[in-house]
């Protein structure tokens, strides 16, 4: 439907201080500093999507913007209160908005070709739903590669009753990765060479100094045609890492009064980057994961994968602090500042040494085994279909991990020797009782597969472009899903329209999430109760999804 003149005028108003319903002064105060006039709330909100320039490190780059900003405006909703969000597409290409983590009807989920046709050039689509939960979430495009170009923003749902997480002040921190290369160019280079952006190769100097692997280890990896420095597909070689749309030199600043309890709502809206988040000199109390409150746990650092959110509580003193989000491959970082007064700053810590993949990351735990022993046999085992009977073997399957392990008690790749406490999934315990504590009536195993050199990705050996059948479920049944990562790359897997409970946790209080990072050669099990509809299920590494790691959970009212 073409937009009417009055609707375009209303959308233009969204570029200022408020949407149609007006911005709550209380909401703006709580989330101060995100961007000027960037909080929209009320029963009717307008978002205008268009292409424009965004300045990073003094240079204008091409971006897809919501209401003229990157990230888009903060949408502040309230649990139980209906909202209508009109999205106006002012581009010459189709677009869409997915409400990441929100439990909405499938027709409002925003996945073109699955839940709705998409929003054509010059068209408007009204999303109408009633939030059924509270917490920290976000929204982003599910069309093409627009998410990489900047079409994303934060979304907060305030509880209808008292908030279990209390604070004196809060700030929203949206982490992202920006490139002056177009997303299509990035994908084309990855297709030509899966290591196109890996500028951290091992050197002869590293071998001589013993800084990296020994000669025997390097020879073993070479025989398997694997590269232990291949941690991230796209790196700081072409990315600038941003917090709230600001590069490290522009450094976004959030203010506080000394002694205040400050809530940080941290959202990883990056296309392809896992971040290691810390604030040197401050302990972080984790109060929520993926919008769901957890029993408070205090750490010094946490790894936040693409599409995950964490609510953190800090109590800063009368000084400035550097907020550091370091790319997990150590090729760059995003930084912001927490300070009691404008103009204050804190030193940026240097990048830490880049991590190397290990035999455990290939599903071969070498503890107790001499390096080099049995390597030819292990190389063959990596490609033995008997290790994954449900996987369709072919050019899209480079390896099958022979010994995948549950790695949810580990802190994340590159953080095992951080020297301080790092959050693990096993640390998370739900604050509120799980809504469904039934035992699963059946189980489903799904393998995450790929060919890193050809940059082909899939589920159970099949890329989405090959039109695989959907995974079938019956509405209301209780199912255990086990994800097995047969690749050397981490995969943050997201299920639309649902929360699931991680299988490892205290009975009745297992952590509830909508996205889980499956470590290289790792396995993660979770239980969920399917809701009727067709739901996207995919890796939230944008280029992995675009290259095939995408599927559909089809939930029907009758027999599965």
QUIMOPE-V273426 format. One record per residue. N is the residue number from 1. RES is the residue in one small letter. OMEGA is omega in whole degrees, -180 to 180 (none if undefined). Layout:
{{N | RES | OMEGA} {N | RES | OMEGA}}
This chain:
{{1 | x | -179} {2 | x | -180} {3 | x | 175} {4 | x | -177} {5 | x | -178} {6 | x | 179} {7 | x | 178} {8 | x | 177} {9 | x | 178} {10 | x | 179} {11 | x | 179} {12 | x | 179} {13 | x | 180} {14 | x | 177} {15 | x | -177} {16 | x | -171} {17 | x | -173} {18 | x | 170} {19 | x | -176} {20 | x | -179} {21 | x | -177} {22 | x | 178} {23 | x | 178} {24 | x | 178} {25 | x | 178} {26 | x | 180} {27 | x | -180} {28 | x | 180} {29 | x | -177} {30 | x | -176} {31 | x | -176} {32 | x | 173} {33 | x | -180} {34 | x | 175} {35 | x | -178} {36 | x | 176} {37 | x | -170} {38 | x | 177} {39 | x | 178} {40 | x | 179} {41 | x | 180} {42 | x | -176} {43 | x | 180} {44 | x | -179} {45 | x | 177} {46 | x | 174} {47 | x | 177} {48 | x | -177} {49 | x | -180} {50 | x | 174} {51 | x | 179} {52 | x | 179} {53 | x | 173} {54 | x | -173} {55 | x | 178} {56 | x | -179} {57 | x | 175} {58 | x | -177} {59 | x | 179} {60 | x | 175} {61 | x | -180} {62 | x | -178} {63 | x | 169} {64 | x | -169} {65 | x | 171} {66 | x | -176} {67 | x | 173} {68 | x | -174} {69 | x | 175} {70 | x | -5} {71 | x | 176} {72 | x | -177} {73 | x | 173} {74 | x | 175} {75 | x | -177} {76 | x | -177} {77 | x | 177} {78 | x | 179} {79 | x | 178} {80 | x | -180} {81 | x | -179} {82 | x | 178} {83 | x | 173} {84 | x | -178} {85 | x | 180} {86 | x | 179} {87 | x | -179} {88 | x | 180} {89 | x | -180} {90 | x | -179} {91 | x | 176} {92 | x | 180} {93 | x | 180} {94 | x | 177} {95 | x | 180} {96 | x | 172} {97 | x | 174} {98 | x | -178} {99 | x | -167} {100 | x | 178} {101 | x | -180} {102 | x | 178} {103 | x | -177} {104 | x | 174} {105 | x | -175} {106 | x | 180} {107 | x | -180} {108 | x | -173} {109 | x | 170} {110 | x | 177} {111 | x | -178} {112 | x | 179} {113 | x | -180} {114 | x | -179} {115 | x | 176} {116 | x | -174} {117 | x | -172} {118 | x | -178} {119 | x | -176} {120 | x | 179} {121 | x | 178} {122 | x | -177} {123 | x | 176} {124 | x | 174} {125 | x | 180} {126 | x | 173} {127 | x | 180} {128 | x | 179} {129 | x | 176} {130 | x | -180} {131 | x | -178} {132 | x | 179} {133 | x | 176} {134 | x | 176} {135 | x | -177} {136 | x | -179} {137 | x | 177} {138 | x | 178} {139 | x | -180} {140 | x | 176} {141 | x | 171} {142 | x | -179} {143 | x | 178} {144 | x | 178} {145 | x | -175} {146 | x | 178} {147 | x | 178} {148 | x | -176} {149 | x | 172} {150 | x | -177} {151 | x | 177} {152 | x | 178} {153 | x | -178} {154 | x | 180} {155 | x | 180} {156 | x | 173} {157 | x | 178} {158 | x | -178} {159 | x | 178} {160 | x | 176} {161 | x | 178} {162 | x | 177} {163 | x | 179} {164 | x | 179} {165 | x | -177} {166 | x | 179} {167 | x | 176} {168 | x | -176} {169 | x | 176} {170 | x | 175} {171 | x | 175} {172 | x | 180} {173 | x | 180} {174 | x | -180} {175 | x | 179} {176 | x | 177} {177 | x | -175} {178 | x | 177} {179 | x | 174} {180 | x | 171} {181 | x | 177} {182 | x | 178} {183 | x | 180} {184 | x | 177} {185 | x | 177} {186 | x | -178} {187 | x | 179} {188 | x | 179} {189 | x | 177} {190 | x | 178} {191 | x | 179} {192 | x | -179} {193 | x | -177} {194 | x | 180} {195 | x | -175} {196 | x | -175} {197 | x | 179} {198 | x | -180} {199 | x | -177} {200 | x | -180} {201 | x | 176} {202 | x | -177} {203 | x | 176} {204 | x | 179} {205 | x | 178} {206 | x | 178} {207 | x | -178} {208 | x | -178} {209 | x | -176} {210 | x | -177} {211 | x | -179} {212 | x | -179} {213 | x | 171} {214 | x | 179} {215 | x | -179} {216 | x | 179} {217 | x | -180} {218 | x | 179} {219 | x | 179} {220 | x | 179} {221 | x | -180} {222 | x | 179} {223 | x | 180} {224 | x | -180} {225 | x | 179} {226 | x | -178} {227 | x | -177} {228 | x | 178} {229 | x | -178} {230 | x | -177} {231 | x | -179} {232 | x | -180} {233 | x | 179} {234 | x | -167} {235 | x | 176} {236 | x | 175} {237 | x | 180} {238 | x | -180} {239 | x | 161} {240 | x | -176} {241 | x | -172} {242 | x | 166} {243 | x | -177} {244 | x | 176} {245 | x | -178} {246 | x | 175} {247 | x | -176} {248 | x | -180} {249 | x | -180} {250 | x | 172} {251 | x | 172} {252 | x | -179} {253 | x | 172} {254 | x | -176} {255 | x | 178} {256 | x | 169} {257 | x | -178} {258 | x | 179} {259 | x | 177} {260 | x | 172} {261 | x | -173} {262 | x | 177} {263 | x | 177} {264 | x | 177} {265 | x | -172} {266 | x | -177} {267 | x | 174} {268 | x | 180} {269 | x | -177} {270 | x | 177} {271 | x | -169} {272 | x | -172} {273 | x | 168} {274 | x | -177} {275 | x | 170} {276 | x | -169} {277 | x | 176} {278 | x | 174} {279 | x | -177} {280 | x | 180} {281 | x | 179} {282 | x | 170} {283 | x | -178} {284 | x | 176} {285 | x | -179} {286 | x | -177} {287 | x | 178} {288 | x | 176} {289 | x | -178} {290 | x | 176} {291 | x | -176} {292 | x | -177} {293 | x | 177} {294 | x | 174} {295 | x | -174} {296 | x | 176} {297 | x | -175} {298 | x | -179} {299 | x | 175} {300 | x | -176} {301 | x | 173} {302 | x | 174} {303 | x | -179} {304 | x | -177} {305 | x | 177} {306 | x | 173} {307 | x | 175} {308 | x | 171} {309 | x | 175} {310 | x | 171} {311 | x | -176} {312 | x | 176} {313 | x | 178} {314 | x | 176} {315 | x | -175} {316 | x | 176} {317 | x | -175} {318 | x | 177} {319 | x | 180} {320 | x | 179} {321 | x | 173} {322 | x | 174} {323 | x | -170} {324 | x | 172} {325 | x | -174} {326 | x | 176} {327 | x | -172} {328 | x | 177} {329 | x | 178} {330 | x | 179} {331 | x | 179} {332 | x | 180} {333 | x | 168} {334 | x | 178} {335 | x | 174} {336 | x | -178} {337 | x | 165} {338 | x | -175} {339 | x | 177} {340 | x | -179} {341 | x | 179} {342 | x | 177} {343 | x | 179} {344 | x | 179} {345 | x | 178} {346 | x | -179} {347 | x | 176} {348 | x | 180} {349 | x | 179} {350 | x | 175} {351 | x | 177} {352 | x | -178} {353 | x | -178} {354 | x | -179} {355 | x | 174} {356 | x | 174} {357 | x | -178} {358 | x | 176} {359 | x | 177} {360 | x | 178} {361 | x | 174} {362 | x | -180} {363 | x | 179} {364 | x | 179} {365 | x | -173} {366 | x | -179} {367 | x | 180} {368 | x | -179} {369 | x | 179} {370 | x | 180} {371 | x | 176} {372 | x | -178} {373 | x | 176} {374 | x | -174} {375 | x | -179} {376 | x | 179} {377 | x | 180} {378 | x | 179} {379 | x | 178} {380 | x | -178} {381 | x | -179} {382 | x | -176} {383 | x | -179} {384 | x | -179} {385 | x | -180} {386 | x | 179} {387 | x | -179} {388 | x | -173} {389 | x | -180} {390 | x | -175} {391 | x | 175} {392 | x | -177} {393 | x | -180} {394 | x | -178} {395 | x | 179} {396 | x | 180} {397 | x | -178} {398 | x | -177} {399 | x | 171} {400 | x | -178} {401 | x | -177} {402 | x | -177} {403 | x | 178} {404 | x | -174} {405 | x | 171} {406 | x | -176} {407 | x | -177} {408 | x | 176} {409 | x | -180} {410 | x | -172} {411 | x | -177} {412 | x | -176} {413 | x | 178} {414 | x | -176} {415 | x | -177} {416 | x | 178} {417 | x | -177} {418 | x | 180} {419 | x | 176} {420 | x | -175} {421 | x | 180} {422 | x | -179} {423 | x | 169} {424 | x | 177} {425 | x | -180} {426 | x | 178} {427 | x | -173} {428 | x | 176} {429 | x | -178} {430 | x | 178} {431 | x | -179} {432 | x | -180} {433 | x | 176} {434 | x | -177} {435 | x | -180} {436 | x | -176} {437 | x | 177} {438 | x | 174} {439 | x | 179} {440 | x | 177} {441 | x | 176} {442 | x | -178} {443 | x | 179} {444 | x | 177} {445 | x | -179} {446 | x | -180} {447 | x | 175} {448 | x | -170} {449 | x | 179} {450 | x | 171} {451 | x | -172} {452 | x | -177} {453 | x | 179} {454 | x | -177} {455 | x | 173} {456 | x | -178} {457 | x | -179} {458 | x | 175} {459 | x | -178} {460 | x | 176} {461 | x | -177} {462 | x | 175} {463 | x | -176} {464 | x | 178} {465 | x | 177} {466 | x | 177} {467 | x | 178} {468 | x | 176} {469 | x | 179} {470 | x | 170} {471 | x | -172} {472 | x | 179} {473 | x | 176} {474 | x | -179} {475 | x | 176} {476 | x | 177} {477 | x | 179} {478 | x | -172} {479 | x | 170} {480 | x | 177} {481 | x | 175} {482 | x | 178} {483 | x | 180} {484 | x | -179} {485 | x | 180} {486 | x | -179} {487 | x | 178} {488 | x | 180} {489 | x | 174} {490 | x | 179} {491 | x | 173} {492 | x | -174} {493 | x | -177} {494 | x | 173} {495 | x | 179} {496 | x | 169} {497 | x | -175} {498 | x | 157} {499 | x | 173} {500 | x | -180} {501 | x | 177} {502 | x | -172} {503 | x | -179} {504 | x | 180} {505 | x | -179} {506 | x | -177} {507 | x | 179} {508 | x | -179} {509 | x | 179} {510 | x | -176} {511 | x | -180} {512 | x | -178} {513 | x | 172} {514 | x | 180} {515 | x | 178} {516 | x | 179} {517 | x | 179} {518 | x | -175} {519 | x | 176} {520 | x | -179} {521 | x | 179} {522 | x | 174} {523 | x | -179} {524 | x | 176} {525 | x | 175} {526 | x | -180} {527 | x | 177} {528 | x | 178} {529 | x | -173} {530 | x | 177} {531 | x | -173} {532 | x | 179} {533 | x | 174} {534 | x | -170} {535 | x | 176} {536 | x | -180} {537 | x | -170} {538 | x | 170} {539 | x | -180} {540 | x | 161} {541 | x | -170} {542 | x | -176} {543 | x | 171} {544 | x | 178} {545 | x | -178} {546 | x | -180} {547 | x | 169} {548 | x | -177} {549 | x | -176} {550 | x | 177} {551 | x | -178} {552 | x | 169} {553 | x | 179} {554 | x | -176} {555 | x | -177} {556 | x | -179} {557 | x | -180} {558 | x | -179} {559 | x | -180} {560 | x | none}}
